[in-house]
Amino acid sequence: MPAIPAELLPRMRELAEGAIADAIAEVDAATTAADTPLEPDQQWLTGRYLADASQFPGIQAFWSGIGGFVDGVRAGEWQLYHDKMVARASAGGIAADTAAMLVERADSGFVATADGREAAYATMDRLVEAALGLHEFLIANEANIEYRPATSSTADPILEAVPNSTALGDQMLDRVDQITEALAEIGSLDRVTRQRLTAGLTTRLQQNGIQ
């Protein structure tokens, strides 16, 4: 690990966090097509969706888009981050020799925290796989899940989807649980949008930072 003066460490970390945010923003823009949904339908994970998933093709499109985004971030990884780090150091009014020192040290520190970044990517992978898996499962079993609107506004909307067997219901709820667990880990359980998911990944990668 290249040594740098201790007083430069805060500046290096500031530049590194900005470089991570820049890299993710670039991948997000590159993987967001004009027709890419920016959030799943509001009925997602409600009884209406769980019973009639084939009527919500936009949900599959949303999660496929998130999967493409995660793949793009992982593929760009070190090179994209390095380029953004160089750009920020160059634009920060830092002397060339100091900027080169900061970039070299940050590059080494970034490589050293690869395991932490992979853990963040893995959580996003689990979320996407769980969401797409649930969608496929629901379509395959749509004939066996009945929608029964609740008679009370306080009723749990997920209970409006009524499978025709306990086993099918357990499978459905287990798949929903996998999604909510991943969302809780990312910090986006209360509302799901592309912006919140990308922000959650950015925060985790920044917290992982550089060694």
VOMINU-649726 format. One record per residue: x, y, z of N, C-alpha, C in turn; residue in one letter. Coordinates in steps of 0.001 Angstrom, whole numbers, padded with zeros to 6 digits, always signed. Layout:
<atoms>
XYZXYZXYZA;...
</atoms>
This chain:
<atoms>
+000850-001190+000000+000000+000000+000000+000886+001240+000000M;+000838+002081-001032+001690+003276-001071+001425+004174+000129P;+002481+004707+000695+002348+005589+001849+002137+007023+001393A;+001226+007726+002084+001027+009151+001822+000956+009867+003156I;+001226+011153+003186+001140+011893+004445-000247+011766+005064P;-000287+011638+006385-001567+011444+007086-002548+012569+006813A;-002032+013788+006634-002940+014918+006419-003654+014854+005074E;-003180+013991+004161-003836+013856+002850-004931+012789+002839L;-004990+011965+003881-005971+010882+003900-007422+011371+003817L;-007825+012404+004574-009218+012869+004443-009544+013342+003032P;-008605+014034+002398-008829+014501+001022-008955+013325+000070R;-008118+012318+000267-008187+011134-000583-009543+010446-000447M;-010031+010310+000775-011312+009632+000985-012476+010452+000406R;-012374+011752+000517-013404+012618-000075-013458+012436-001599E;-012293+012424-002212-012234+012226-003665-012740+010835-004044L;-012389+009837-003248-012794+008464-003543-014308+008294-003472A;-014928+008877-002450-016382+008784-002336-017064+009450-003523E;-016533+010604-003937-017092+011276-005106-016906+010465-006371G;-015749+009813-006497-015477+008999-007681-016431+007812-007762A;-016724+007198-006618-017670+006078-006586-019051+006544-007038I;-019494+007689-006512-020803+008223-006899-020840+008549-008392A;-019768+009126-008911-019709+009458-010338-019777+008211-011200D;-019052+007171-010793-019021+005929-011566-020404+005287-011631A;-021083+005235-010492-022409+004622-010460-023406+005450-011260I;-023316+006766-011163-024222+007625-011923-024037+007417-013425A;-022795+007234-013860-022549+007017-015284-023152+005696-015753E;-022970+004649-014957-023534+003350-015320-025052+003406-015306V;-025618+004092-014328-027072+004228-014238-027624+004882-015500D;-026991+005968-015925-027449+006667-017129-027293+005788-018369A;-026198+005039-018431-025928+004213-019609-026863+003014-019709A;-027399+002564-018577-028255+001372-018580-029729+001702-018430T;-030079+002971-018464-031484+003381-018371-031979+003779-019754T;-032749+002908-020375-033327+003204-021686-034536+004121-021511A;-034962+004701-022617-036085+005645-022571-037349+004994-022012A;-037521+003700-022264-038735+003014-021813-038514+002192-020543D;-037372+002386-019873-037104+001651-018637-037936+002210-017494T;-038775+001386-016847-039565+001895-015711-038643+002369-014589P;-038978+003477-013984-038166+004019-012898-038610+003508-011537L;-039726+002809-011509-040174+002152-010285-041191+001084-010666E;-041346+000061-009842-042351-000961-010145-043753-000396-009956P;-044724-001055-010563-046108-000634-010401-046457-000569-008915D;-047324+000370-008539-047709+000529-007130-048386-000710-006563Q;-048872-001574-007438-049523-002803-006970-048517-003914-006653Q;-047226-003672-006891-046222-004707-006664-046273-005195-005217W;-046292-006508-005057-046354-007216-003778-047681-007073-003049L;-048674-006464-003687-050020-006475-003117-050741-007720-003616T;-051924-007969-003042-052694-009126-003469-053055-009089-004936G;-053361-007908-005452-053717-007787-006862-052585-008279-007750R;-051362-007859-007439-050215-008302-008231-049950-009789-008030Y;-049961-010244-006780-049640-011642-006503-050622-012599-007167L;-051851-012155-007353-052857-013017-007981-052894-012874-009501A;-052456-011732-010024-052572-011461-011468-051280-010877-012032D;-050161-011533-011770-048858-010994-012155-048715-010775-013654A;-049397-011564-014461-049279-011414-015914-049811-010073-016400S;-050594-009399-015572-051145-008102-015953-050174-006953-015650Q;-048995-007277-015134-048034-006248-014748-046666-006501-015385F;-046574-006446-016714-045288-006703-017385-044228-005666-017044P;-044654-004478-016657-043685-003440-016313-042832-003799-015107G;-043345-004667-014239-042583-005067-013056-041388-005912-013466I;-041597-006815-014386-040475-007613-014889-039455-006712-015589Q;-039936-005744-016350-039039-004821-017048-038224-003999-016052A;-038860-003569-014970-038152-002784-013957-037002-003582-013362F;-037271-004803-012930-036236-005591-012273-035169-006061-013248W;-035540-006298-014481-034518-006628-015484-033587-005438-015680S;-034158-004225-015641-033355-003013-015759-032394-002853-014594G;-032852-003156-013389-031979-003075-012220-030858-004111-012335I;-031191-005279-012839-030167-006303-013034-029095-005844-014015G;-029517-005183-015097-028562-004655-016060-027673-003585-015457G;-028247-002770-014594-027481-001731-013908-026405-002348-013019F;-026775-003340-012211-025803-003982-011318-024695-004644-012118V;-025062-005314-013201-024046-005946-014059-023093-004896-014618D;-023634-003737-014968-022804-002668-015514-021830-002112-014495G;-022297-001929-013257-021415-001429-012199-020292-002428-011938V;-020650-003697-011850-019649-004724-011584-018642-004816-012738R;-019120-004712-013964-018234-004809-015121-017271-003624-015203A;-017774-002424-014856-016928-001235-014902-015880-001242-013802G;-016326-001589-012600-015504-001766-011410-014277-000864-011367E;-013071-001422-011365-011878-000637-011069-011596+000438-012109W;-011693+000119-013403-011288+001083-014431-012158+002335-014402Q;-013460+002145-014290-014352+003301-014267-014104+004141-013017L;-013961+003481-011883-013664+004202-010642-012344+004972-010780Y;-011328+004322-011309-010022+004974-011485-010147+006223-012353H;-010862+006096-013456-011021+007247-014356-011713+008412-013641D;-012739+008103-012837-013451+009155-012116-012567+009762-011024K;-011742+008932-010411-010829+009433-009387-009821+010393-010012M;-009280+010018-011156-008327+010888-011859-008996+012208-012226V;-010224+012135-012728-010942+013338-013147-011180+014264-011954A;-011577+013694-010823-011835+014529-009645-010544+015142-009095R;-009476+014370-009095-008205+014896-008609-007700+016008-009514A;-007899+015847-010821-007447+016855-011780-008254+018139-011668S;-009558+017980-011366-010441+019148-011294-010437+019801-009918A;-009691+019229-008972-009760+019724-007601-008726+020760-007243G;-007995+021239-008243-006988+022245-007950-005825+021708-007145G;-005523+020422-007321-004444+019774-006580-003197+019734-007465I;-002057+019975-006885-000803+019906-007636-000665+018536-008278A;-000092+018493-009476-000034+017254-010258+000636+016119-009505A;+001750+016387-008818+002447+015305-008115+001630+014796-006929D;+000921+015704-006257+000060+015291-005139-001140+014507-005651T;-001720+014958-006761-002857+014253-007343-002464+012836-007731A;-001296+012683-008332-000830+011353-008741-000637+010460-007513A;-000133+011042-006427+000058+010281-005194-001281+009823-004622M;-002261+010718-004629-003582+010379-004106-004247+009282-004932L;-004144+009391-006247-004757+008396-007129-004102+007032-006935V;-002783+007004-006853-002077+005734-006668-002484+005070-005353E;-002530+005867-004298-002915+005317-003001-004371+004872-002997R;-005256+005666-003594-006681+005320-003631-006924+004070-004475A;-006194+003933-005581-006342+002739-006414-006003+001476-005619D;-004914+001527-004883-004513+000364-004087-005539+000071-002997S;-006025+001132-002359-007035+000951-001315-008347+000425-001848G;-008680+000816-003075-009919+000348-003704-009823-001148-003994F;-008700-001575-004531-008503-003001-004816-008585-003824-003534V;-008084-003269-002444-008038-004002-001180-009413-004246-000577A;-010419-003493-001004-011761-003652-000435-012712-004350-001401T;-012169-005152-002296-012994-005830-003305-014043-006740-002677A;-013702-007409-001585-014649-008335-000957-015886-007602-000448D;-015682-006417+000111-016818-005648+000601-017734-005199-000518G;-017151-004802-001640-017978-004403-002782-018744-005595-003333R;-018087-006744-003384-018773-007926-003905-019947-008307-003019E;-019835-008090-001721-020956-008371-000813-022131-007451-001138A;-021845-006188-001453-022908-005246-001820-023557-005657-003128A;-022745-006053-004107-023297-006513-005382-024149-007764-005175Y;-023688-008651-004300-024402-009907-004067-025790-009650-003489A;-025907-008658-002619-027224-008317-002069-028154-007840-003172T;-027645-006995-004060-028454-006529-005189-028823-007689-006106M;-027881-008599-006320-028168-009779-007142-029302-010598-006540D;-029233-010800-005219-030285-011580-004556-031636-010910-004704R;-031659-009602-004600-032917-008871-004735-033493-009038-006133L;-032671-008824-007135-033147-008935-008524-033607-010356-008820V;-032800-011326-008412-033166-012731-008664-034455-013102-007943E;-034626-012613-006722-035841-012920-005962-037064-012276-006595A;-036922-011021-007042-038058-010321-007643-038462-010954-008967A;-037473-011249-009809-037785-011884-011096-038279-013319-010887L;-037697-014000-009904-038144-015364-009611-039584-015397-009134G;-039949-014439-008279-041335-014354-007812-042272-014099-008989L;-041876-013185-009872-042727-012849-011018-042984-014092-011867H;-041935-014838-012164-042096-016058-012977-042934-017094-012236E;-042713-017214-010932-043474-018166-010119-044964-017819-010135F;-045279-016549-009986-046680-016129-009946-047379-016365-011279L;-046694-016073-012361-047305-016300-013678-047552-017788-013897I;-046579-018607-013506-046732-020050-013683-047879-020613-012847A;-048180-019964-011721-049226-020465-010807-050458-019569-010754N;-050608-018703-011726-051687-017720-011682-053074-018359-011580E;-053240-019478-012236-054550-020138-012209-054884-020695-010832A;-053875-020793-009981-054079-021376-008657-054048-020342-007534N;-054080-019077-007901-054082-018011-006894-055267-017090-007181I;-056130-016946-006220-057346-016138-006387-057188-014775-005709E;-057703-013752-006367-057696-012412-005770-059003-012201-005036Y;-058903-011942-003730-060084-011673-002910-059885-010328-002203R;-060516-009288-002728-060343-007952-002118-060726-007951-000647P;-059940-007273+000146-060213-007192+001585-061441-006340+001838A;-062169-006676+002879-063370-005906+003238-063036-004727+004143T;-061796-004704+004647-061373-003623+005530-060125-002956+004968S;-060047-001630+005066-058891-000890+004554-057643-001149+005376S;-057782-001707+006565-056630-001974+007430-056073-003380+007229T;-056703-004166+006383-056244-005536+006172-054915-005547+005406A;-054093-006555+005669-052819-006700+004966-053118-007014+003499D;-052682-006158+002552-053034-006382+001143-052460-007669+000570P;-051387-008184+001153-050820-009419+000631-051777-010592+000839I;-052645-010485+001864-053585-011564+002163-054735-011610+001165L;-054813-010613+000277-055855-010633-000753-055558-011652-001836E;-054315-012137-001890-053954-013212-002825-054085-014528-002077A;-054988-015378-002538-055297-016614-001818-054947-017824-002686V;-053824-018492-002403-053451-019707-003146-054418-020839-002829P;-054488-021810-003731-055435-022906-003524-054871-024034-002668N;-053644-023855-002163-053084-024859-001261-052118-024181-000294S;-051965-024791+000866-051029-024247+001862-049605-024262+001341T;-049244-025326+000640-047880-025443+000119-047572-024315-000858A;-048521-024027-001744-048317-022949-002712-048227-021609-001994L;-049047-021417-000990-049011-020173-000222-047685-019995+000496G;-047160-021092+001057-045876-021016+001756-044749-020648+000784D;-044793-021232-000411-043771-020906-001415-043848-019435-001814Q;-045062-018949-001997-045245-017558-002394-044715-016611-001323M;-045090-016858-000077-044666-015985+001019-043164-016064+001251L;-042586-017243+001049-041140-017379+001199-040411-016529+000164D;-040923-016492-001046-040311-015679-002095-040459-014187-001789R;-041604-013813-001254-041797-012415-000865-040826-012048+000259V;-040644-012953+001212-039721-012701+002321-038292-012486+001813D;-037877-013234+000822-036531-013066+000263-036353-011645-000282Q;-037401-011128-000894-037349-009771-001444-037253-008745-000328I;-038124-008864+000667-038144-007862+001736-036853-007896+002563T;-036259-009067+002725-034995-009157+003458-033889-008426+002714E;-033820-008599+001406-032799-007912+000608-033047-006411+000605A;-034301-006003+000497-034623-004572+000518-034234-003940+001846L;-034476-004658+002938-034114-004135+004258-032606-003959+004366A;-031860-004897+003810-030400-004809+003863-029900-003614+003054E;-030563-003337+001941-030175-002205+001092-030641-000886+001690I;-031704-000933+002490-032238+000281+003087-033328+000913+002253G;-034062+000096+001495-035115+000635+000628-036420-000117+000821S;-036684-000527+002050-037873-001335+002305-039151-000519+002232L;-039088+000762+002602-040306+001559+002662-040814+001945+001277D;-039896+002161+000321-040316+002487-001044-039234+002028-002015R;-039672+001460-003124-038725+000937-004107-038793+001763-005379V;-037674+002386-005723-037530+003081-006997-036112+002825-007489T;-035887+003052-008758-034533+002886-009287-033574+003849-008587R;-034021+005083-008373-033160+006075-007749-032764+005638-006332Q;-033698+005106-005574-033397+004698-004206-032473+003479-004181R;-032642+002582-005131-031777+001405-005173-030356+001781-005580L;-030226+002671-006562-028884+003096-006958-028228+003890-005827T;-029021+004699-005125-028480+005459-003996-028048+004516-002875A;-028839+003464-002652-028479+002499-001617-027177+001792-001938G;-026984+001414-003201-025735+000764-003595-024574+001744-003474L;-024795+002985-003895-023744+004002-003787-023296+004163-002341T;-024253+004255-001431-023928+004424-000012-023133+003243+000524T;-023535+002037+000179-022821+000864+000664-021399+000820+000132R;-021206+001168-001125-019869+001160-001692-019007+002270-001091L;-019620+003405-000823-018869+004501-000192-018486+004136+001248Q;-019387+003475+001953-019084+003055+003313-017972+002004+003316Q;-018008+001139+002328-016944+000152+002166-015628+000861+001854N;-015765+001876+000975-014671+002803+000701-013399+002172+000190G;-012313+002686+000692-010992+002207+000312-010196+001944+001589I;-009338+000982+001550-008569+000609+002751-007393+001581+002941Q;
</atoms>
